Amino acid sequence: MKVLHLASCSIKSGAGRGIYWLHKAQCELGIDSTILTNIHGNRAEDSVISISMTSWQNIKFRLIHQLLRLPEKLYQKQKNIMFSTGFEGIDFTRHPSYLAADIVHLHWINGMVSMRTISKIDKPIVWTIRDMWPMTGGCHYSLNCDRYMVGCGKCPQLSSSRIGDLSKFIVKMKRAAFPKHLRAVGISNWISECAQKSQVFNGHSVQTISNNIDTEEFYPISKPLACEVLCLGTKKKIVLVGAQYLDDFYKGFDLFKQSLNYLRQENLHYLFFGNVLNLELDKLNIEYTNLGFLSDSVSLRLAYSAADVFVAPSIMEAFGKMLAEAMACGTPVVCFDATGPKDIVEHQQTGYKAQPFDANDLANGIHWVINQQNDIYEQLCVNARKRAIEKFDSKVIAKKYLDLYNDILQSLIRGNPIHT
């Protein structure tokens, strides 16, 4: 079985690592798996192929990207939030890796695969939905807007009051381009439910297969050792907060800052990682260490292992891979009981799920975890690691995708057509 994964992201990024781990686990299962990407420098081995290998190709892709974003420029009051039209992309259907594939597996494809190209795919398609973009008129997270259920229009992120705006046009393009045989896979129950309610995926098969992590890459390190390597001399309880970009609007950092008002600070040391400035953290009047932007697994593993609790205050998350990574390192997690994270944490078994989106209860969760008796806390840590291995390890998830691939191919053998 030959599977072609399409991904427009670095394999060193958060989403990219998940795709790469899945690819490696599938190779171990005997699947002939290949990743095709448009990110220059992504080539790690022969099975990871970049179609952006030269400076000229990079320049061409950027020019095309800017040209096809011109329709957005008509909306001068557009909010400064990520918005993608899906117009730009590369026709990969003549690439040797596509011609050899039995199944095409889409992941994060913005800027690489256009809606027009999707309509040309004449092979079985699996699409792992990693944010809301596949089902919306351009936004990646809809926040309080549910217009994706009715086909968009009047897009708040475009600051548009017109029904027939760009978002409406994009939804119509998606409905026309996405073939009915496309199998959509949400990485959490929440994102799958959103897809099922959307107009774009009305009539499509949607199921849930969790996002994956490598539990052999993320594992517990002794807390004293992790603290020593990170130069954390504190004897206080360590509260870890982090994301690749903490200031992303959906990461809920403002809610975390509000939760500080409900916590006694004298016995806490805060550990941060991600795109956050010391100038902003100084305003919080807390004792902290800022590790900065972490992209490698070793640094992340040390941070997770040094912490007594990992706090993930996201208000909207398709999954929450860092929660699973922290748990794999034996660290209990506090999050809101909402969207993707609610599938990851078991309340008072592997952490604490606070009422959405109550900063006071988020503080209650932090307090509850760090003040448990030693034996109960140790059991939380054991439970967290065990759940990460059993539910989210790449090998477990790769087997679920293998079952899905086999079901698709068996359906073809039984004579069910690809095109409808």
N, C-alpha and C positions, 0 to 999 in steps of 0.2 A: 504494500500500500504506500503510495507516494502522496504526501501532503505538503502543500505550499502555503506557508504563513506569510501574510503581507502586513508589514508594520512600518509606519512612518514615525519612528522614534528611535532614539539611541538605545542599544541594549544595555547601556549603563544607567539609564533612567529608571524611575520607579516602575512604570508600565513595561518598559523594555526588558527589565530583568525578569519580570513575570513571564513574558512571552518567551524569553530565552530559556528559562528554567523548564517551561512546558516543552519546548522543542527538544531540549536535552533528555528529559524524561521519556519523551516519545521515541527518541532514538534508542534508548535503552530497552524499550518494549519491542523493538524491531521495526518500527515505522520508519520509512524513508522520508525524513522530515527536512525541509529546507525553509529558511527565512529569506524573503526578498524585501529589501528596504531601500529607501531613497536617501538615507542619511550617510553622508561621506564619513569614512573612517569607522564604519560599523563592522567591517569585516574582521571577524575573530577567528574564523576557520572556513573551510571550503563550503560548509553547509549554510553559511551566512553570507548572502550575496548582496552587495550594494550596487545599485544601478546609477549611482552618482560617484563615479570614480575619478573624474577629472575636474579641474577648476572651471572649464567652460561649461560642463554639465551643471555644476553648482550655480553658476551665474545664470544659465538659462532657466533653471528651476525657480530661482528667486524672481527673475523678471516675469515669468508666467504667473507666479504666485501674486505678485503685486498687480499685474494687469487684471487678473480675474477677481481681485478684491475691489475693483473700481465701483461695482454696484453698492458696496457698503458706504462708499464715500458720499453717496447721495444723502445719507442720514447723518447730518452734521451734529446732531445731539445724541448720537449713539453713545451708550455707556462704555466705559473703559473696561470691558469684560470680554473674555475670549469669545469670538463669534466666527464661524466658518461656513462658507457658502457651499462647499463641496463641488464647485465648478472646476477647480484645478486638479490636475493629476497627470499620470503618464499611462499610456496604453501599453500595459505589460502583457497583453494577450498573445503577443508574438515572441515573447521571451522563452528561451528553451526550458526554463524551470516551470513555466506555466504549461507549455505543451506536454511536458512529461507527467504533470500532476494528475492524480485521481480525484483529489478534493482540494478546493481553494478555501483557506481559512483566513478570514479577515479579522484584524484586531483594530488598533488605532491607525486610521488610514488617511487622516486629513492632510491634504497637500500632496498625497501620493496617488490615491485612487479616486477618480472623479465618479460622479453618479453615472455619467455617460458610459464609462468603462465598465462599471458594475453590470449595466444592461447588456454588455457584450459577452459576459462570462457564460460559457456553454458547458460548464462543469458544475457538480454539486458545490454549494456554497454553505459554509458555516461562518457565522459572524459573532464573535465574542464582543458583547456590548460592554465597554469599559467606562463610558459616561453617557450622558443623555443625548449627545449629538445625533446618533443614528435615527432618533425618533422625533427630533425637533426641527424647527425652521432655521436653525443656525446656532443656537446657544448650546453650551456644553453642560450647563446646569440651569434648570429653569427657575430655581428658588421658589417664590410664591406663585409663579405663573403656571396655570394648567392648560394653556391654550394649545399645547401640543396634542391634547386629546381631541380637539376639534379641527385640527389642521392649521393652527397658528393664525397669523394676521394680528394686527394691533400689537405688535411685538414691543414689550416694555424695554427690552435691552437695546432695541433700535430707537426707542422713544417715539414709536410710531402709533398714530391713532387710526390708520387706514387698515381696513380688512384686507385689501388686495396689495399688501406690501411685500417686501423681499422675502420675509419669512414664509408667507403664504405660497409664494412662487416656489421656494425651495422644497416645501412639503409636497407640492404637486409633482415636482421633478423626482423626488424620492419615490413616491408612490408609482410613478410611471417606470422608474429605472429598476427598482428592486423586484426581482423575479419571485413568484409565489413559492418556488421550491427552496428559497433561502431559509436556512435554519438559524434562528436567532438564539443566542445563549447569553443570558444575563449572568454577571458574576456575583449577584446576590439576589435574594428573593425580591427585594425592593425594586431594583432596576428592572427585573423581569416583569414585575407587576406594572411598572410605568410603561414598558414596551407594549404589554398586552392592552393597556388602556389607550395607547396612542393611535392616531389615525394612520400613521405610516405603516405600522405593523399589523393593522387590522387584516385578518385572514392568513397571517403567517404563523408558523409553529414557533413558539417561544418556550424555552425551558431554562432551568438554572443549573449551572455548574460553577462552583465557587472559584474565585481567583486562587492562585497557588503561590507557595513560597518554597524555598529549598531549606528544609529543616536540618540538612547536613551542613549548610552554610551558616544558618542561624541556630545557635545552641548556647546553653548557659556557660558563662565563664564565672569563676568565683568572684563575688562582689569585691573583696579586698584587692584582688589582682586587677580587676577592671578599674577600680578607683585609683589605684597606684599608677597604672598606665596613663590614665586621663588626668593625672595630677590633681585629684580631688581629695584634699586632706580633711574634709569635713567628717564629723561623726554624726551629723544630723541625718534625718530621713531625706532621701533624694527623690524629688518629684521631677520626672522627665516629661518634657513637652517638645514636640518637634514635627516637622514636615519638610518636604523639599522647599516649599515656599509657604512659610507660616502666615504671610500676609494675604494669601489667596482668600477671596471673599467668603468661600464656603468652608474654610477650615475652623471657623468659630473661635479665633484667638481672642476676640473681644469678650466672648462669654467666659473664657478662661480668666481673663483679667478681672471680670466682675466677681468670679468665684473667690478671688484672693481676699475680698472683703469679709468672707465668712470663715476664713481659716486663721488659726493661730500661727504666727510666723516664726516664733522663737526656736522651734525645733525642726524647721524645714529648710532645705537647700534646694534651689531649683536649677535644673540642668536643661538648657535649650540647645536645639540644633535646627538649622534651616536658615532661610533668608530673613533674618531679623537683626536689627542694629542694636548695639549696646545702648545707644542714645535713647531708643524706645524702651528698653528693659530697665534703664536707670530710673525712668519715671514711675516704675511699679513699686519702688521702695522695698525691695526684697533682696535677700541674699541669693546670688545666682552665679552660674558659670555658663558662658556662651561658647559652644563648640563650633559655631559657624555652620557653613554648608557641608553636609556629609554626603558623599556619593558612593563610597566603597563599603562593602559588607563588613569588613573588619572593624572600621570605626563605628558603624551602626551597632554591631554586635557588642562592642565594649560599652557603648552608651546604654543600650537596653539592659545589659547585665549589671551595670553600676547602679541602676535605679531601683528604688523600692516599689515604684508604681509608674506606669506610663499613662499619661492623660491625653486623650484624643477628643477634643471638644467640637469636632466637625458637625455642621448643621446639615450637610448634604454630601454624601460620599457613596459612590457606586459600590465600593467594597470596604476598603480601609486596610491595605496590605501591611502598613506599618504596625497595626494592632496585632495582626497575626505573627509578624516578625518578632515583636516584643514578647508575645506569649511563647513563641518557640524558644526564646532565650530565658524562659522561666519567670517572666515579669508580669504580674497582674495588671490589668488594664481597666481604666475608668473611661467611659464614653457615654453618649446619650443613647437612649433606647429608641433609635430611629435610623432610617435608611439602611445603608450597607452594614455599618458596625453592629447593629442589633443581631445579625446572624453570627457574629464572630464570638462575642463575649457571652458567657453564661453567668447570669446575675448571681453574685455572691458565691460562685463556684470557681470562676477564673478571673473575677474582677467585679466591677459594679456598673450597672446600667442606670444612669440618672434619667429622671423625667425630662422629656424634651420640652423646651430648651431652657431648663431651670438652672441658673448659675449656682443657686444655693444648694440644690441637690447634687450638682457636680462637685461642690466642696464637700458635701456629705460623703460622697463616694471616695474621695481622696482620703478623708479622715477615717472612713471605715476600713480601707485597705491597710493604711500604715499603722493603725492602732490595734490590729489583731494580735492575739497572743502568738508566740513564736510557732507553736505547733500548727495552729490554724493557718497562719501566714505561709508556712512552708508547704502546707497542703494546697493552698491557692496556687503557689508556684509550680508544684508538681502537676496539678490539674491543667494549668495553662499550657505547659509544654506538651502534655499528653493530647490535649484537644488539637493543638496546632499540627502535631504529627498525624493524627487520625483523620482530620477533616480537611487540612489545607496543604499537605505536602504535595510536591509536584508529581510524585509517582502515583499518588492516589487520584489526583485530578487527571493525569495523563490517561489512566485506565478508563475514566468516565468518558473522556473524549474518544478513546478507541472504540468504546461501545457505541457511541453516537455515529462515528464514521462507518462502523460495520453495519449499523442499522440503515444508514443512507445507501450504502453500496448494495446491501441485500435487497432494498426496495427497488433499486435499478434492475437488479437481476430478475426480480419478479415481474418486471415489465412496466413499472410506473415511470412515466416520462419525466425528464428534467423540466421541460418547458410546459407551462400551462396556458 
